[in-house]
């Protein structure tokens, strides 16, 4: 016991020194890089928790094994990975990009910040470029001809340091991004040409797809729904996979599974489309396909604020349509080797599945934007450290979801079957 205790004390001392070094780095950086305050608090809190438990071993008879303590230390290390910073080589435009990333997407900021430095900036810029493209697509005040022109030419302006627009965007942070796009362009121009080529190619394909559906004026078939989600999200999964391989932190073999990368994007996009029903309908953005909606209504926007029985059955059918992609997401994640890439890819998938569980049979979807509690998001981030932990989180969500399936009908039975397939994939 004394030997084990001494080993644990040594481990704690090493972790304590890491914390001291981290705090020193943060002080020296002096606002040069934006680090999430919540994550810092989470790391320090876990340190204190581990310290208290270790000290208690000497004076009490608590049933707390070495395995338990090592699990706590592993959680600390997982959070600390996200807090590594480099105060040197400060770049004003790069700082702007990371600050803007946090403004336009809190969730992606967290997973991008913990990435391997080899690809962290590349993926930050990739995201901001596509966020700018989305801003053009989503702006309700742009006339059709101008919107199509801006979308179709955007790939030619990715590295244009004089490209800016004062009045594009439907939210202040998006408007500000377009007004100061030069910062994104400057960092894009510093990237290796192999990454520039990937980002430009994906951006062009996405813009062409957006234009195709803007001109089509609505989504009719499930096949068209899948294609739209491929353009706006599946291509992101494909582009990210190409970046992983180009950096040589993932094997080339993963390029043979781009259909799985596509499913990663489809699952995330469909989850957002379901969750954002009320917001999208109010803004006159319609993404739910007629082929699914027509079974329950002639006009699905009439369910806004009116969660009747048919509305709930439609909602659950849309959820089932998204769920059919999740097993391919699991198979994609199985093929990843680099741990920061795995966390970057897996954490959003866990959050999306938890969101689907939350919106399933939830009448609030028809009147508000239903989101996970912040504590739930932090729990997922803190615990999704490897494939084993990922599997545990997924199985917990599935088991919780099954408790909702209290009646027997065609839609609930399909949900149960899909959930069992997911559970049995581990």
C-alpha positions in Angstrom: 0.0 0.0 0.0 2.8 2.4 0.9 4.5 1.8 -2.5 1.2 2.4 -4.3 0.6 5.6 -2.3 4.1 6.9 -3.0 3.6 6.2 -6.8 0.3 8.2 -6.7 2.0 11.0 -4.8 4.7 11.2 -7.5 2.0 11.3 -10.2 0.2 14.1 -8.4 3.4 16.1 -8.0 4.1 15.7 -11.8 0.6 16.9 -12.6 1.0 19.8 -10.1 4.1 20.9 -11.9 2.2 20.8 -15.2 -0.4 23.0 -13.7 2.2 25.5 -12.5 3.7 25.6 -15.9 0.3 26.1 -17.5 -0.5 29.0 -15.2 2.9 30.6 -16.0 2.3 30.3 -19.8 -1.2 31.8 -19.5 0.3 34.8 -17.6 3.1 35.3 -20.2 0.6 35.1 -23.1 -1.2 38.1 -21.6 -4.4 37.9 -23.7 -2.5 37.0 -26.9 -4.5 33.9 -27.3 -8.1 33.4 -26.2 -8.5 30.3 -23.9 -11.8 29.3 -22.6 -12.3 30.3 -19.0 -14.7 27.5 -18.4 -12.1 24.9 -19.5 -9.4 26.4 -17.2 -11.8 26.3 -14.3 -12.7 22.7 -15.2 -9.0 21.7 -15.3 -8.2 23.4 -11.9 -11.3 21.9 -10.4 -10.3 18.4 -11.4 -6.8 19.0 -10.1 -8.2 20.0 -6.7 -10.6 17.0 -6.7 -7.7 14.6 -7.4 -5.6 16.3 -4.7 -8.3 16.0 -2.1 -8.9 12.4 -2.8 -5.2 11.5 -2.7 -4.7 13.3 0.6 -7.7 11.4 2.1 -6.0 8.1 1.3 -3.5 8.6 4.1 -5.9 9.4 6.8 -9.1 7.6 6.1 -10.4 4.2 5.0 -12.1 5.5 1.9 -12.8 2.8 -0.7 -10.9 4.6 -3.5 -8.7 2.4 -5.7 -5.7 3.3 -7.8 -7.8 2.7 -10.9 -10.3 5.4 -9.7 -7.5 7.9 -9.1 -5.9 7.2 -12.4 -9.2 7.8 -14.2 -9.4 11.2 -12.5 -5.8 12.0 -13.6 -6.7 10.9 -17.2 -9.7 13.4 -17.2 -7.3 16.1 -16.0 -4.9 15.4 -18.7 -7.7 15.4 -21.3 -8.7 18.9 -20.3 -5.1 20.1 -20.0 -4.5 19.0 -23.7 -6.9 21.8 -24.7 -5.0 24.4 -22.8 -1.6 24.2 -24.4 -0.6 27.6 -25.8 2.4 29.1 -27.5 3.0 32.8 -26.6 5.6 33.2 -29.3 5.0 34.0 -33.0 2.0 36.2 -32.2 -0.1 37.1 -35.2 -2.9 39.7 -35.0 -4.9 38.1 -37.8 -4.5 34.6 -36.3 -5.7 36.0 -32.9 -8.7 37.6 -34.7 -9.5 34.2 -36.3 -9.6 32.3 -33.0 -11.5 35.1 -31.2 -14.0 35.1 -34.1 -14.3 31.3 -34.1 -15.4 31.5 -30.4 -18.0 34.1 -31.3 -19.5 32.2 -34.2 -19.3 28.7 -32.8 -18.7 28.0 -29.1 -18.9 24.2 -29.6 -16.4 24.0 -32.4 -14.0 26.4 -30.6 -13.6 23.8 -27.9 -12.8 20.8 -30.1 -10.6 22.8 -32.5 -8.5 24.3 -29.6 -7.6 20.8 -28.5 -6.4 19.7 -31.9 -2.8 18.7 -32.8 -1.0 22.0 -33.6 0.0 20.5 -37.0 -3.6 21.0 -38.2 -5.2 23.4 -35.7 -4.8 26.6 -37.7 -5.7 24.9 -40.9 -9.0 23.6 -39.5 -9.8 26.9 -37.8 -9.5 28.7 -41.2 -11.4 25.9 -43.0 -14.3 26.5 -40.5 -14.2 30.3 -40.8 -14.1 30.2 -44.6 -17.2 27.9 -44.7 -18.9 30.1 -42.0 -18.4 33.1 -44.3 -20.0 31.1 -47.2 -22.9 30.0 -45.0 -23.4 33.7 -44.0 -24.0 34.6 -47.6 -26.4 31.7 -48.1 -28.4 32.5 -45.0 -28.7 36.2 -45.5 -32.5 36.8 -46.2 -31.9 40.4 -47.4 -29.7 39.5 -50.4 -31.5 39.4 -53.7 -31.3 36.1 -55.5 -29.1 37.1 -58.4 -26.5 38.8 -56.1 -26.5 35.9 -53.7 -25.9 33.4 -56.5 -23.1 35.5 -57.9 -21.4 35.9 -54.4 -21.7 32.1 -53.7 -20.4 31.0 -57.1 -17.3 33.4 -56.9 -16.5 32.9 -53.3 -13.8 30.2 -53.8 -11.9 32.7 -55.9 -11.9 35.2 -53.0 -10.8 32.9 -50.2 -7.3 34.4 -50.2 -8.3 37.9 -51.2 -7.1 40.2 -48.4 -9.2 43.1 -49.8 -12.5 41.1 -49.8 -15.1 42.5 -47.4 -18.8 43.3 -47.1 -20.4 45.6 -44.7 -24.0 44.4 -44.8 -24.0 40.7 -45.3 -25.2 38.4 -42.5 -28.3 37.9 -40.3 -26.4 38.1 -37.0 -23.9 40.7 -35.7 -21.0 38.3 -35.3 -21.5 37.1 -38.9 -21.7 40.7 -40.2 -18.5 41.5 -38.4 -16.8 38.4 -39.8 -17.6 39.5 -43.4 -16.5 43.0 -42.6 -13.1 41.9 -41.4 -12.7 38.8 -43.6 -9.2 40.1 -44.6 -7.8 38.4 -41.4 -9.1 35.0 -42.5 -7.6 35.6 -46.0 -4.2 36.6 -44.5 -3.9 33.3 -42.5 -5.3 31.3 -45.4 -2.5 32.6 -47.6 0.1 31.4 -45.0 -1.1 27.9 -45.1 0.7 25.2 -47.1 -0.6 25.0 -50.7 -1.9 21.4 -50.1 -4.3 22.7 -47.5 -5.3 25.7 -49.6 -6.2 23.4 -52.4 -8.4 21.2 -50.2 -10.2 24.2 -48.7 -10.8 25.9 -52.0 -12.0 22.7 -53.7 -14.5 21.9 -50.9 -15.7 25.5 -50.8 -16.4 25.6 -54.5 -18.3 22.3 -54.4 -20.3 23.5 -51.4 -21.2 26.8 -53.0 -22.3 25.1 -56.2 -24.5 22.8 -54.2 -26.0 25.7 -52.3 -26.8 27.5 -55.6 -28.5 24.3 -56.9 -30.9 24.2 -54.0 -31.5 28.0 -53.8 -32.7 27.8 -57.4 -34.7 24.6 -56.8 -36.7 26.4 -54.1 -37.4 23.6 -51.6 -36.6 20.0 -50.8 -39.0 17.4 -52.0 -37.4 13.9 -51.9 -35.4 12.3 -49.1 -32.7 11.7 -51.7 -32.6 15.5 -52.3 -32.5 16.1 -48.5 -29.4 13.8 -48.3 -27.8 15.6 -51.2 -28.4 19.0 -49.7 -26.9 17.8 -46.4 -24.0 16.4 -48.3 -23.3 19.8 -49.9 -23.4 21.8 -46.7 -22.0 19.3 -44.2 -20.9 16.0 -45.8 -18.3 17.9 -47.8 -17.0 19.3 -44.6 -16.4 15.8 -43.3 -14.7 14.8 -46.6 -12.5 18.0 -46.5 -11.5 17.4 -42.9 -10.5 13.8 -43.7 -8.4 15.1 -46.6 -6.7 17.5 -44.2 -6.0 14.8 -41.7 -4.3 12.7 -44.4 -2.4 15.6 -46.0 -0.9 16.3 -42.6 0.1 12.7 -42.3 -1.3 12.3 -38.8 -3.9 9.9 -40.2 -3.3 7.0 -42.6 -4.2 7.3 -46.3 -6.5 4.3 -46.0 -9.1 6.5 -44.5 -9.6 8.2 -47.9 -11.2 4.9 -48.9 -14.0 5.6 -46.4 -15.2 9.0 -47.6 -18.8 7.8 -47.6 -18.4 7.4 -43.8 -16.9 10.9 -43.6 -20.0 12.1 -45.5 -22.3 10.4 -43.0 -20.5 12.2 -40.2 -21.6 15.5 -41.7 -25.1 14.3 -42.6 -25.8 13.3 -39.0 -24.7 16.6 -37.6 -26.6 18.7 -40.2 -29.8 16.7 -39.8 -29.7 17.1 -36.1 -29.4 20.8 -36.4 -32.2 21.0 -39.0 -34.5 19.1 -36.6 -33.5 21.1 -33.6 -33.8 24.5 -35.4 -37.3 23.9 -36.7 -38.9 26.9 -35.0 -36.0 29.3 -35.8 -35.8 28.3 -39.4 -39.6 28.5 -40.0 -39.7 31.9 -38.5 -36.9 33.0 -40.8 -38.7 31.3 -43.8 -36.0 28.7 -44.2 -37.5 25.3 -45.1 -35.4 22.1 -45.0 -37.7 19.3 -43.9 -38.4 17.2 -47.1 -41.9 16.9 -48.5 -41.6 13.2 -48.9 -41.4 12.8 -45.1 -43.8 15.7 -44.2 -46.5 14.7 -46.6 -47.4 11.6 -44.6 -48.5 13.9 -41.7 -49.4 17.3 -43.2 -49.8 19.3 -46.4 -47.8 22.2 -44.9 -45.4 21.4 -42.0 -44.9 25.1 -41.1 -48.4 25.1 -39.7 -47.0 23.1 -36.7 -45.1 26.2 -35.5 -46.4 26.7 -31.9 -48.9 23.9 -32.4 -47.4 20.5 -31.4 -50.3 18.3 -32.2 -50.2 14.5 -32.6 -49.2 14.6 -36.3 -46.5 17.2 -35.5 -45.0 14.8 -32.9 -45.1 11.8 -35.3 -43.4 13.9 -38.0 -40.7 15.1 -35.6 -40.0 11.5 -34.5 -39.8 10.3 -38.1 -37.3 13.1 -38.9 -35.2 11.9 -35.9 -35.3 8.3 -37.2 -34.1 9.5 -40.6 -31.1 11.2 -38.9 -30.4 8.1 -36.7 -29.9 5.9 -39.7 -26.5 7.6 -40.3 -25.1 7.0 -36.9 -23.6 3.6 -37.3 -21.5 4.8 -40.2 -20.3 7.6 -37.9 -19.2 5.0 -35.4 -17.4 3.1 -38.2 -15.6 6.2 -39.3 -14.4 7.0 -35.7 -13.1 3.4 -35.4 -10.7 4.1 -38.2 -9.0 7.2 -36.6 -5.6 6.8 -34.9 -4.6 10.3 -33.6 -6.2 11.0 -30.3 -6.8 14.8 -30.8 -8.4 14.0 -34.2 -10.6 11.4 -32.6 -11.8 13.8 -29.9 -12.3 16.5 -32.5 -14.6 14.2 -34.5 -16.3 12.2 -31.8 -17.3 15.0 -29.3 -19.7 16.7 -31.8 -21.2 13.3 -32.7 -21.9 12.5 -29.0 -23.4 16.0 -28.5 -25.6 15.5 -31.6 -26.9 12.1 -30.4 -27.6 13.6 -27.0 -29.5 16.4 -28.8 -31.6 14.0 -30.8 -32.5 12.2 -27.6 -33.5 15.5 -26.1 -35.7 16.6 -29.1 -37.3 13.2 -29.7 -41.0 13.4 -28.9 -40.4 16.9 -27.4 -43.1 19.4 -28.2 -40.8 22.3 -27.3 -39.1 21.8 -30.7 -42.1 23.5 -32.3 -41.8 26.7 -30.3 -38.2 27.1 -29.3 -34.6 26.1 -29.9 -34.0 23.1 -27.7 -30.3 22.8 -26.6 -28.3 20.6 -24.2 -27.6 22.1 -20.8 -24.0 23.5 -20.5 -23.3 21.0 -17.8 -24.1 18.1 -20.1 -21.9 19.5 -22.9 -19.0 19.9 -20.4 -19.6 16.3 -19.2 -19.3 15.0 -22.8 -16.2 17.0 -23.5 -14.5 16.0 -20.3 -15.3 12.3 -20.7 -15.0 11.7 -24.5 -11.2 10.9 -24.3 -10.9 7.8 -26.4 -13.0 5.2 -28.2 -13.8 3.2 -25.1 -15.1 6.3 -23.3 -17.0 7.3 -26.4 -18.7 4.0 -26.5 -19.7 4.3 -22.8 -21.2 7.8 -23.5 -23.2 6.5 -26.5 -24.5 3.5 -24.6 -25.7 5.7 -21.7 -27.6 8.0 -24.2 -29.2 5.0 -25.9 -30.3 3.5 -22.6 -31.7 6.8 -21.4 -33.5 7.2 -24.8 -35.1 3.7 -24.6 -36.9 4.8 -21.4 -38.9 7.2 -23.6 -40.2 4.4 -25.8 -43.2 3.6 -23.7 -45.7 2.9 -26.4 -45.7 0.5 -29.3 -46.3 2.0 -32.7 -44.5 1.9 -36.0 -42.3 5.0 -35.5 -41.3 4.1 -31.9 -40.6 0.6 -32.9 -38.3 1.9 -35.7 -36.5 4.1 -33.2 -36.0 1.2 -30.8 -34.5 -0.9 -33.7 -32.1 1.9 -34.7 -31.0 2.4 -31.1 -30.4 -1.3 -30.6 -28.2 -1.4 -33.8 -26.2 1.5 -32.4 -25.8 -0.2 -29.0 -24.7 -3.4 -30.6 -22.0 -1.7 -32.6 -19.8 -1.6 -29.6 
